[in-house]
Amino acid sequence: MGIYQHYGCNDDGSINLYEIFTHKEYKCYSANKYQGKKGEMWLVRLAPPPFEMGDLYITITTPYIIYNTKQKDWEDYFEKTLPKVGKNPPILAYNELMKYGLIPDYWNEYIFQAYSNHTDIVIFLYGIPDKSEDLPHFNPDTCIDLSKIQSKEEKKKAIKKFMKKRKKKK
């Protein structure tokens, strides 16, 4: 998974996606045919060109389009969040974060809290994980506050606190 900015569509039906952290541009084919619009921020998983044929990557998940964010917001997010992962160099921390998050179900929790709308080929999100107040479905009584996770100890505390709240609700 990665955070990408849509850089426009090509005549051949492919899309140019710019990965915010790595500063790499990928020419992609959208497996579900969603073409998107230039400037959109995407959370999506890319697969490399099959059988090393050409340079056309494939989006293998339904694109999550993230509103109310810009490239700078995500750069700031990575700058603040990657040290919390505890891996070096930063590219290893980025890969770990995008695959596993800071806690189990980090990205699922983010998607739940940020969900805005959907169609049959795209899901719309709103906001970034470290700004809970901007996430449309964040509720401090029922959700993990992703913005408060700073260290391994705080990760454990956040999970324990959430589990206690969940038990009380039952």
ABEGO torsion letter per residue (X at the ends): XBBBBBAEBBAAGBBBBBBAAAGBBBBBBBAAGBAEBBGBBBBBBBBBBBGGBEABBBBABBBBBBBGBBAAAAAAAAAAAAAAAGBOBAAAAAAAAAAAEABBGAAAAAAAAABABBBAABBBBBEBAABAAABAABBAAABBBAAABABAAAAAAAAAAAAAAAAAAX
